[in-house]
């Protein structure tokens, strides 16, 4: 299914995605590329991601820590192989 082209900037679209959950820079790059492909747009995600990283909005270390915390807390305990 083709999606409509974005009416907002790619940076704002990334901020919208990041408001829902934390993403690694790789995941967000893949999400941008997939969204652009679905809406027949051409985009270079590197400048957008680099700006968000330099502003501290995307932090891969924080993302990894949150994933480990999520996988090891509560009843959803997983071992080192899964993490």
LODREN-768763 format. One line per 5 residues: number of its first residue (from 1); their letters; for each residue x, y, z of N, C-alpha, C, CB. Coordinates in steps of 0.001 Angstrom, whole numbers. Glycine has a CB too. Layout:
BEGIN
NUM = a = X:Y:Z:X:Y:Z:X:Y:Z:X:Y:Z | ...
END
This chain:
BEGIN
1 = xxxxx = 834:-1176:0:0:0:0:886:1250:0:-953:-8:1215 | 664:2116:-958:1438:3351:-1052:926:4360:-36:1368:3937:-2478 | 1865:4996:648:1518:6037:1610:1686:7385:940:2391:5940:2892 | 988:8381:1475:1099:9732:945:2448:10320:1341:-60:10623:1454 | 3000:11202:510:4258:11870:888:4084:12667:2177:4740:12800:-247
6 = xxxxx = 5166:12783:2922:5127:13520:4189:4851:14997:3949:6447:13348:4953 | 4009:15566:4806:3764:17011:4757:4592:17726:5809:2270:17318:4958 | 5285:16954:6647:6166:17523:7667:7600:17168:7320:5795:17008:9091 | 8540:17769:8026:9948:17471:7753:10295:16078:8281:10873:18544:8397 | 11363:15511:7754:11810:14195:8214:12236:14259:9673:12969:13678:7343
11 = xxxxx = 12789:15384:10092:13192:15550:11496:11967:15462:12403:13922:16907:11704 | 10895:16151:12026:9678:16110:12822:9056:14717:12820:8677:17130:12302 | 9154:14020:11706:8634:12651:11643:9423:11756:12600:8709:12095:10189 | 10738:11950:12643:11581:11183:13568:11228:11503:15016:13070:11477:13311 | 11005:12774:15315:10622:13161:16674:9286:12532:17056:10543:14693:16797
16 = xxxxx = 8372:12444:16104:7083:11787:16345:7299:10318:16701:6163:11911:15103 | 8171:9646:15942:8468:8234:16223:9155:8083:17584:9360:7636:15109 | 10091:8973:17873:10842:8897:19135:9977:9224:20348:12030:9844:19090 | 8895:9925:20141:7993:10225:21253:7277:8956:21731:6962:11294:20835 | 7130:7992:20845:6458:6743:21196:7375:5785:21933:5921:6076:19954
21 = xxxxx = 8622:5674:21457:9606:4795:22097:10996:5200:21650:9335:3303:21760 | 12012:4680:22331:13404:4967:21993:13826:4116:20797:14333:4704:23209 | 14556:4694:19880:15076:3987:18713:16585:4138:18677:14438:4519:17401 | 17265:3136:18145:18691:3284:17875:18822:4062:16566:19421:1880:17794 | 19996:4582:16311:20200:5339:15068:20002:4435:13855:21612:5971:15037
26 = xxxxx = 20402:3169:13956:20222:2225:12853:18736:1962:12599:20953:902:13155 | 17989:1719:13673:16556:1451:13518:15829:2637:12896:15931:1111:14871 | 16156:3824:13344:15494:5012:12820:15886:5269:11366:15834:6229:13678 | 17127:4990:11017:17552:5108:9624:16751:4154:8752:19062:4824:9484 | 16591:2911:9208:15815:1931:8456:14352:2349:8352:15923:554:9108
31 = xxxxx = 13800:2934:9414:12410:3394:9395:12223:4530:8391:11976:3852:10797 | 13188:5447:8338:13126:6551:7368:13162:5997:5952:14297:7549:7587 | 14090:5094:5692:14220:4534:4349:12957:3770:3941:15443:3609:4277 | 12375:3029:4874:11154:2278:4572:9984:3220:4301:10810:1330:5729 | 9860:4272:5111:8775:5242:4922:8936:5967:3598:8742:6257:6080
36 = xxxxx = 10159:6321:3251:10414:6993:1980:10089:6071:806:11878:7458:1902 | 10441:4812:937:10153:3828:-121:8648:3647:-289:10819:2468:202 | 7931:3576:836:6482:3384:785:5747:4567:175:5954:3129:2167 | 6326:5751:268:5666:6946:-261:6355:7485:-1516:5626:8030:804 | 7216:6672:-2119:7928:7048:-3350:8679:8372:-3226:6949:7136:-4500
41 = xxxxx = 9353:8557:-2089:10163:9746:-1881:11628:9346:-1842:9754:10479:-581 | 12480:10308:-2106:13920:10090:-2016:14428:10926:-851:14654:10466:-3361 | 15175:10277:46:15676:10982:1222:17037:10415:1599:14682:10866:2410 | 17898:11301:2095:19172:10879:2658:19043:11003:4175:20380:11742:2098 | 18913:9864:4886:18661:9939:6323:19867:10359:7158:18180:8623:6802
46 = xxxxx = 21081:10282:6599:22283:10558:7384:22281:11948:8027:23500:10416:6508 | 21983:13041:7290:21996:14361:7951:20942:14487:9059:21768:15458:6916 | 19778:13880:8854:18717:13947:9860:19153:13208:11122:17397:13349:9309 | 19666:11998:10955:20105:11190:12093:21286:11853:12794:20485:9768:11635 | 22250:12361:12023:23420:13027:12615:23013:14231:13468:24388:13476:11511
51 = xxxxx = 22037:15001:12994:21572:16157:13758:20922:15715:15062:20583:16989:12929 | 20091:14661:15007:19424:14180:16210:20416:13589:17204:18374:13144:15848 | 21463:12947:16706:22507:12405:17583:23288:13538:18228:23459:11478:16797 | 23638:14560:17437:24412:15680:17988:23613:16464:19030:24855:16619:16863 | 22290:16470:18904:21444:17149:19882:21179:16272:21109:20122:17556:19238
56 = xxxxx = 21581:15022:21054:21379:14115:22175:20001:13483:22217:21617:14838:23443 | 19233:13642:21155:17890:13072:21110:17962:11568:20862:17046:13757:20018 | 18883:11156:20006:19135:9735:19785:20446:9397:20490:19197:9383:18243 | 20403:8386:21322:21592:7937:22044:21572:6413:22058:21640:8524:23507 | 22471:5799:21293:22486:4343:21176:22775:3666:22513:23520:3914:20148
61 = xxxxx = 23611:4277:23330:23923:3693:24637:22678:3674:25536:25065:4484:25322 | 21939:4767:25522:20696:4833:26299:19684:3812:25785:20095:6254:26238 | 19646:3636:24461:18741:2660:23858:19074:1244:24325:18811:2742:22326 | 20356:893:24311:20775:-445:24745:20439:-652:26216:22290:-650:24510 | 20705:345:27040:20390:228:28470:18891:20:28688:20864:1484:29229
66 = xxxxx = 18067:734:27929:16620:583:28101:16152:-795:27639:15873:1678:27327 | 16769:-1326:26587:16407:-2667:26119:16798:-3730:27143:17081:-2964:24770 | 17967:-3593:27727:18403:-4548:28761:17487:-4453:29971:19877:-4283:29179 | 17169:-3234:30381:16280:-3036:31525:14904:-3644:31259:16144:-1540:31846 | 14400:-3465:30056:13088:-3992:29709:13083:-5527:29702:12653:-3457:28345
71 = xxxxx = 14162:-6130:29210:14223:-7581:29092:14503:-8274:30414:15272:-7965:28098 | 15031:-7558:31390:15405:-8202:32653:14514:-7801:33821:16832:-7874:32987 | 13497:-6995:33586:12662:-6553:34708:11340:-7302:34730:12407:-5043:34628 | 10799:-7429:35913:9473:-8014:36077:9414:-9493:35755:8500:-7291:35220 | 8296:-9892:35191:8061:-11312:34868:8643:-11698:33519:6568:-11615:34878
76 = xxxxx = 9153:-10733:32810:9669:-10971:31465:11178:-11181:31486:9314:-9803:30544 | 11669:-11959:32433:13109:-12145:32598:13640:-13055:31498:13432:-12732:33992 | 14670:-12577:30823:15319:-13347:29772:16796:-13447:30078:15087:-12710:28384 | 17406:-14514:29632:18816:-14736:29904:19716:-14015:28930:19118:-16194:29877 | 21041:-14155:29123:22020:-13470:28276:21937:-13863:26800:23405:-13752:28784
81 = xxx = 21528:-15076:26502:21431:-15487:25090:20384:-14710:24342:21124:-16960:24987 | 19267:-14433:24986:18195:-13682:24329:18567:-12220:24219:16873:-13834:25092 | 19163:-11669:25253:19518:-10252:25248:20644:-10047:24270:19918:-9758:26661
END
